[in-house]
Amino acid sequence: MGILTPISTLPIAAMGRFMPMYMAVDDTGRIRALGPSLRRVLGRPSPLGRSLFEVLAFRRPAGIGTIADLRAQAGIQLHLGLRGQPDVHLRGLAMPVGDGAMLINLSFGIGVIDAVRRYGLSAAHFAATDLTIELLYLVEAKAAVMGELRSLNARLNGEKMQAEEAALTDPLTGLRNRRALDVMLAVMLDQEAAFGLMHLDLDYFKAVNDRLGHAAGDHVLREVARILRRETRATDTVARVGGDEFVLVMPYMTDLTQLRAIAQRLIAALSKPMYFEGQECCISASIGMVASTHYGQINMGQMAADADAALYAAKRAGRGRAKLFHRAAG
């Protein structure tokens, strides 16, 4: 019964540094080794020697119930959970490593912030090259900045801070405004951070205004803002930049498949009927998307123009759609 024969020369400690959330299983599906961070998450008693299917719940792709099923999905992104902790969501990738054994590398995906709090994780529990560290720093920095702003607000009786916050906030929706968006993009460019950008425009919004009046239109815009906040991460910036136009900036979100999935989720949520004083208000959304990693040298003017072009391609294709503007690097 072999285990990890092709990489047996790599010390377990080194594997743990490269992949702190790895799980190694033998040809029967028994767990033979765990990365240090995964050991912390799984706790005691140790799951070593148990079947991985007693520890992990495979959600997508459907139908993975044996080690043979898992081998058939080698190299495919896996969506998993932990037995006994159904609210924990993991991403994973499984690859064969010889003699029927499998190596599974796991991560928390966008749920990493909750996982850090839940399991008491720190930077030491992630690979040094993992972009999760950048995200954690961003969240920590944001928390520190917000703390300082609250302190300053108290010292100045709130007046100055309220004025500064108001200058960066859209008064109708409570979202960020164009000025705040420009500040955020300048920071991203200065830090050379990768990001995804979406330009979202509401479809049929004018019809709501024309049929039910501006009060109904304002209600719809506030509902749209609530949905956009709900469907995005705390680290994302959502700005209203026009009457019914919005821009979303998503730090370290550049995977094209993920961007498409997020856009489709937004479109589905915004397409559900909204109600104002008993009257149904129906809108949808068209979205144009770009990713900074598809540019050799980032030019915000060009990225904005490309996102705008993708948006209008979505509208021409029938509205209620998302289009990606793909520019080759260089």
RODO-2510 file (C-alpha; in nm, 4 decimals, decimal comma):
residues 330
     n   res          X          Y          Z
     1     m     0,0000     0,0000     0,0000
     2     g     0,2073     0,2951    -0,1270
     3     i     0,1946     0,6536    -0,0101
     4     l     0,3439     0,9515    -0,1961
     5     t     0,6249     0,7477    -0,3517
     6     p     0,7128     1,0029    -0,6256
     7     i     0,7657     1,2813    -0,3729
     8     s     0,9020     1,0731    -0,0848
     9     t     1,2275     1,2683    -0,1029
    10     l     1,0424     1,5888    -0,0005
    11     p     1,0453     1,6117     0,3805
    12     i     0,7056     1,6268     0,5512
    13     a     0,8073     1,9566     0,7129
    14     a     0,8826     2,1066     0,3715
    15     m     0,5490     1,9859     0,2355
    16     g     0,3816     2,1502     0,5323
    17     r     0,5484     2,4824     0,4552
    18     f     0,4548     2,4676     0,0869
    19     m     0,1029     2,3336     0,1458
    20     p     0,0002     2,3793     0,5105
    21     m    -0,3542     2,2592     0,4288
    22     y    -0,2595     1,9373     0,2446
    23     m    -0,4007     1,5904     0,3059
    24     a    -0,2309     1,2739     0,1783
    25     v    -0,4390     0,9562     0,1409
    26     d    -0,3408     0,6063     0,0379
    27     d    -0,4952     0,3883    -0,2315
    28     t    -0,7816     0,2885     0,0013
    29     g    -0,8694     0,6482     0,0891
    30     r    -0,7151     0,6361     0,4387
    31     i    -0,5565     0,9584     0,5641
    32     r    -0,1809     0,9127     0,6039
    33     a    -0,0501     1,2684     0,6479
    34     l    -0,1797     1,6209     0,7129
    35     g    -0,0379     1,9699     0,6790
    36     p     0,0074     2,1583     1,0086
    37     s    -0,2701     2,4110     0,9438
    38     l    -0,5181     2,1389     0,8478
    39     r    -0,4263     1,9499     1,1662
    40     r    -0,5156     2,2626     1,3641
    41     v    -0,8484     2,3004     1,1830
    42     l    -0,9467     1,9335     1,2259
    43     g    -0,8422     1,9248     1,5919
    44     r    -0,8473     1,6152     1,8082
    45     p    -0,8776     1,3258     1,7968
    46     s    -0,6421     1,3043     1,5011
    47     p    -0,8112     1,1793     1,1821
    48     l    -0,4976     0,9923     1,0720
    49     g    -0,5912     0,6404     0,9638
    50     r    -0,9560     0,7286     0,9050
    51     s    -1,1236     0,7393     0,5657
    52     l    -1,1118     1,0856     0,4130
    53     f    -1,4865     1,0524     0,3419
    54     e    -1,5478     1,0403     0,7192
    55     v    -1,3704     1,3748     0,7520
    56     l    -1,4517     1,5637     0,4312
    57     a    -1,7891     1,6144     0,2633
    58     f    -1,7562     1,6433    -0,1145
    59     r    -2,0196     1,8864    -0,2456
    60     r    -1,9158     1,9593    -0,6035
    61     p    -1,8613     1,7886    -0,8397
    62     a    -2,1421     1,5642    -0,7246
    63     g    -2,1041     1,1900    -0,6865
    64     i    -1,7595     1,1638    -0,5217
    65     g    -1,7953     0,8830    -0,2695
    66     t    -1,4925     0,6598    -0,3277
    67     i    -1,1228     0,7028    -0,3891
    68     a    -1,1819     0,5932    -0,7488
    69     d    -1,4365     0,8753    -0,7900
    70     l    -1,1794     1,1200    -0,6543
    71     r    -0,9108     0,9970    -0,8962
    72     a    -1,1559     1,0563    -1,1818
    73     q    -1,1797     1,4228    -1,0744
    74     a    -0,8020     1,4770    -1,0522
    75     g    -0,7082     1,8345    -1,1399
    76     i    -1,0689     1,9597    -1,1101
    77     q    -1,1567     2,2250    -0,8520
    78     l    -1,3415     2,0647    -0,5620
    79     h    -1,5973     2,2221    -0,3288
    80     l    -1,5914     2,0544     0,0110
    81     g    -1,7021     2,0833     0,3713
    82     l    -1,6019     1,9356     0,7045
    83     r    -1,8092     1,6589     0,8615
    84     g    -1,9605     1,7965     1,1792
    85     q    -1,8980     2,1558     1,0705
    86     p    -2,1425     2,2084     0,7806
    87     d    -2,0933     2,5858     0,7795
    88     v    -1,7252     2,5518     0,6831
    89     h    -1,6677     2,5783     0,3068
    90     l    -1,3420     2,4643     0,1485
    91     r    -1,1890     2,4618    -0,1974
    92     g    -0,9552     2,1843    -0,3003
    93     l    -0,7533     2,0164    -0,5721
    94     a    -0,6660     1,6458    -0,5733
    95     m    -0,3845     1,4865    -0,7741
    96     p    -0,2536     1,1281    -0,7940
    97     v     0,1022     1,0849    -0,6649
    98     g     0,1726     0,7203    -0,7360
    99     d     0,0691     0,3720    -0,6195
   100     g    -0,2940     0,4844    -0,6115
   101     a    -0,2287     0,7520    -0,3484
   102     m    -0,3739     1,1027    -0,3729
   103     l    -0,2555     1,4412    -0,2516
   104     i    -0,5312     1,6938    -0,1750
   105     n    -0,4509     2,0621    -0,1229
   106     l    -0,7239     2,2622     0,0528
   107     s    -0,8000     2,6295     0,1122
   108     f    -1,0782     2,8398     0,2638
   109     g    -1,1412     3,0546    -0,0449
   110     i    -1,3215     3,3803     0,0301
   111     g    -1,4231     3,2427     0,3718
   112     v    -1,0674     3,2774     0,4981
   113     i    -1,1437     3,5779     0,7212
   114     d    -1,4055     3,3811     0,9163
   115     a    -1,1694     3,0825     0,9325
   116     v    -0,8889     3,2957     1,0770
   117     r    -1,1173     3,4035     1,3618
   118     r    -1,2698     3,0600     1,4128
   119     y    -0,9482     2,8591     1,4313
   120     g    -0,7116     3,1261     1,5638
   121     l    -0,4983     3,1254     1,2487
   122     s    -0,2175     3,3690     1,1764
   123     a     0,0168     3,4404     0,8866
   124     a     0,2315     3,1484     1,0026
   125     h    -0,0497     2,9078     0,9147
   126     f    -0,0400     2,9956     0,5424
   127     a     0,2232     2,9416     0,2751
   128     a     0,4482     3,2464     0,2468
   129     t     0,3567     3,2814    -0,1225
   130     d    -0,0185     3,2527    -0,0627
   131     l    -0,2153     3,5647    -0,1612
   132     t    -0,4245     3,4951     0,1470
   133     i    -0,1524     3,6741     0,3408
   134     e    -0,2049     3,9850     0,1287
   135     l    -0,5796     3,9647     0,1911
   136     l    -0,5269     3,9252     0,5660
   137     y    -0,2965     4,2260     0,5701
   138     l    -0,5560     4,4244     0,3772
   139     v    -0,8294     4,3329     0,6246
   140     e    -0,6045     4,4044     0,9226
   141     a    -0,5022     4,7367     0,7743
   142     k    -0,8640     4,8255     0,7074
   143     a    -0,9573     4,7379     1,0671
   144     a    -0,6672     4,9464     1,2001
   145     v    -0,7608     5,2415     0,9813
   146     m    -1,1254     5,2193     1,0862
   147     g    -1,0175     5,2118     1,4506
   148     e    -0,8070     5,5227     1,4045
   149     l    -1,0885     5,6974     1,2225
   150     r    -1,3313     5,6192     1,5036
   151     s    -1,0835     5,7532     1,7590
   152     l    -1,0287     6,0689     1,5596
   153     n    -1,4015     6,1052     1,5158
   154     a    -1,4472     6,1005     1,8935
   155     r    -1,1683     6,3545     1,9543
   156     l    -1,3095     6,5982     1,7026
   157     n    -1,6703     6,5501     1,8186
   158     g    -1,7421     6,3688     1,4963
   159     e    -1,7866     6,6770     1,2835
   160     k    -1,4726     6,6594     1,0701
   161     m    -1,4928     6,2833     1,0194
   162     q    -1,8573     6,2997     0,9267
   163     a    -1,7764     6,5626     0,6649
   164     e    -1,4901     6,3520     0,5225
   165     e    -1,7025     6,0369     0,5179
   166     a    -1,9834     6,2249     0,3490
   167     a    -1,7400     6,3440     0,0826
   168     l    -1,6651     5,9793    -0,0049
   169     t    -2,0200     5,8450     0,0214
   170     d    -2,3149     5,8463    -0,2165
   171     p    -2,5922     6,0080    -0,0074
   172     l    -2,8784     5,8054    -0,1566
   173     t    -2,7371     5,4530    -0,1379
   174     g    -2,4627     5,4792     0,1250
   175     l    -2,2173     5,3238    -0,1227
   176     r    -1,8846     5,4807    -0,2096
   177     n    -1,8913     5,7584    -0,4699
   178     r    -1,6653     5,8262    -0,7686
   179     r    -1,4152     6,0196    -0,5564
   180     a    -1,3770     5,7262    -0,3158
   181     l    -1,3425     5,4895    -0,6137
   182     d    -1,0595     5,6997    -0,7560
   183     v    -0,8825     5,6936    -0,4192
   184     m    -0,9177     5,3154    -0,3925
   185     l    -0,7877     5,2568    -0,7455
   186     a    -0,4921     5,4862    -0,6827
   187     v    -0,4015     5,2800    -0,3752
   188     m    -0,4302     4,9533    -0,5695
   189     l    -0,2077     5,0855    -0,8463
   190     d     0,0469     5,2261    -0,6007
   191     q     0,0686     4,8880    -0,4246
   192     e     0,0759     4,7029    -0,7595
   193     a    -0,2043     4,4815    -0,6281
   194     a    -0,4001     4,2606    -0,8671
   195     f    -0,7744     4,3204    -0,8870
   196     g    -1,0883     4,2557    -1,0851
   197     l    -1,3129     4,5419    -1,1971
   198     m    -1,6811     4,5288    -1,2907
   199     h    -1,8878     4,8048    -1,4526
   200     l    -2,2560     4,7364    -1,3777
   201     d    -2,5470     4,9203    -1,5365
   202     l    -2,9132     4,8645    -1,4489
   203     d    -3,1452     4,7563    -1,7299
   204     y    -3,5034     4,8928    -1,7480
   205     f    -3,4430     5,1358    -1,4616
   206     k    -3,5756     5,4304    -1,6654
   207     a    -3,9030     5,2428    -1,7128
   208     v    -3,9437     5,2197    -1,3337
   209     n    -3,8847     5,5953    -1,3001
   210     d    -4,1215     5,6778    -1,5840
   211     r    -4,4010     5,4466    -1,4632
   212     l    -4,3850     5,4906    -1,0850
   213     g    -4,1889     5,8116    -1,0295
   214     h    -3,8536     5,9071    -0,8816
   215     a    -3,9447     5,7905    -0,5310
   216     a    -3,9773     5,4375    -0,6674
   217     g    -3,6505     5,4791    -0,8566
   218     d    -3,4725     5,5896    -0,5377
   219     h    -3,6156     5,2892    -0,3536
   220     v    -3,4854     5,0551    -0,6245
   221     l    -3,1385     5,2123    -0,6087
   222     r    -3,1257     5,1626    -0,2332
   223     e    -3,2320     4,7990    -0,2782
   224     v    -2,9636     4,7513    -0,5454
   225     a    -2,7028     4,8924    -0,3046
   226     r    -2,8160     4,6503    -0,0343
   227     i    -2,7855     4,3546    -0,2723
   228     l    -2,4418     4,4602    -0,3965
   229     r    -2,3133     4,4910    -0,0409
   230     r    -2,4603     4,1526     0,0495
   231     e    -2,3108     3,9732    -0,2505
   232     t    -1,9558     4,1152    -0,2218
   233     r    -1,6736     4,0806     0,0299
   234     a    -1,5846     4,3264     0,3046
   235     t    -1,2598     4,4001     0,1196
   236     d    -1,4355     4,4902    -0,2066
   237     t    -1,5244     4,8476    -0,2994
   238     v    -1,8724     4,9113    -0,4423
   239     a    -1,9278     5,2608    -0,5817
   240     r    -2,2217     5,4347    -0,7438
   241     v    -2,0713     5,6383    -1,0275
   242     g    -2,3849     5,7535    -1,2119
   243     g    -2,7618     5,7511    -1,1926
   244     d    -2,7906     5,3736    -1,2357
   245     e    -2,4240     5,2820    -1,2865
   246     f    -2,1978     5,1072    -1,0379
   247     v    -1,8331     5,0012    -1,0316
   248     l    -1,7014     4,7122    -0,8215
   249     v    -1,3310     4,6736    -0,7400
   250     m    -1,2321     4,3296    -0,6066
   251     p    -0,8766     4,3016    -0,4678
   252     y    -0,6940     3,9795    -0,5667
   253     m    -1,0006     3,8528    -0,7543
   254     t    -0,8650     3,7987    -1,1066
   255     d    -0,9664     3,4409    -1,1855
   256     l    -1,1918     3,4698    -1,4897
   257     t    -1,4146     3,1789    -1,3894
   258     q    -1,4723     3,3317    -1,0465
   259     l    -1,5436     3,6747    -1,1929
   260     r    -1,8043     3,5264    -1,4260
   261     a    -1,9642     3,3354    -1,1376
   262     i    -1,9856     3,6484    -0,9215
   263     a    -2,1345     3,8482    -1,2080
   264     q    -2,3987     3,5831    -1,2736
   265     r    -2,4856     3,5765    -0,9040
   266     l    -2,5289     3,9551    -0,9030
   267     i    -2,7456     3,9470    -1,2157
   268     a    -2,9664     3,6733    -1,0690
   269     a    -3,0154     3,8649    -0,7434
   270     l    -3,0923     4,1946    -0,9180
   271     s    -3,3389     4,0321    -1,1566
   272     k    -3,5765     3,9366    -0,8767
   273     p    -3,8794     4,1690    -0,8508
   274     m    -3,8649     4,4561    -0,6009
   275     y    -4,1730     4,6229    -0,4578
   276     f    -4,2520     4,9880    -0,3860
   277     e    -4,5817     5,0696    -0,2190
   278     g    -4,7245     4,7424    -0,3468
   279     q    -4,6072     4,8033    -0,7054
   280     e    -4,3688     4,5584    -0,8711
   281     c    -4,0419     4,7084    -0,9967
   282     c    -3,8564     4,4832    -1,2416
   283     i    -3,4994     4,5523    -1,3453
   284     s    -3,1965     4,3516    -1,4451
   285     a    -2,8265     4,4281    -1,4802
   286     s    -2,5628     4,4183    -1,7517
   287     i    -2,1994     4,3835    -1,6469
   288     g    -1,8653     4,4417    -1,8179
   289     m    -1,5556     4,2917    -1,6529
   290     v    -1,1780     4,3228    -1,6734
   291     a    -0,8901     4,1804    -1,4698
   292     s    -0,5702     4,3768    -1,4042
   293     t    -0,3561     4,0670    -1,4623
   294     h    -0,4459     4,0765    -1,8337
   295     y    -0,2529     4,3997    -1,8840
   296     g     0,1211     4,4230    -1,9157
   297     q     0,1202     4,7688    -1,7595
   298     i    -0,1954     4,8837    -1,5874
   299     n    -0,3561     5,1964    -1,7262
   300     m    -0,6746     5,2758    -1,5366
   301     g    -0,8157     5,4783    -1,8233
   302     q    -0,7737     5,1819    -2,0564
   303     m    -0,9168     4,9356    -1,8038
   304     a    -1,2224     5,1565    -1,7487
   305     a    -1,2716     5,1902    -2,1258
   306     d    -1,2431     4,8136    -2,1726
   307     a    -1,4918     4,7427    -1,8919
   308     d    -1,7281     4,9961    -2,0500
   309     a    -1,6894     4,8273    -2,3899
   310     a    -1,7650     4,4875    -2,2341
   311     l    -2,0710     4,6352    -2,0610
   312     y    -2,2205     4,7629    -2,3842
   313     a    -2,1407     4,4335    -2,5541
   314     a    -2,3521     4,2706    -2,2810
   315     k    -2,6361     4,5142    -2,3494
   316     r    -2,6178     4,4532    -2,7241
   317     a    -2,6316     4,0783    -2,6581
   318     g    -2,9721     4,1152    -2,4930
   319     r    -2,9150     4,2713    -2,1454
   320     g    -2,9115     4,0833    -1,8207
   321     r    -2,5718     3,9453    -1,9176
   322     a    -2,2053     3,9698    -1,8233
   323     k    -1,9198     4,0054    -2,0703
   324     l    -1,5472     3,9838    -2,0050
   325     f    -1,3031     4,2040    -2,1946
   326     h    -0,9942     3,9877    -2,2338
   327     r    -0,6723     4,1705    -2,3156
   328     a    -0,3566     3,9665    -2,3553
   329     a    -0,0734     4,0695    -2,1227
   330     g     0,1956     4,2811    -2,2817
***
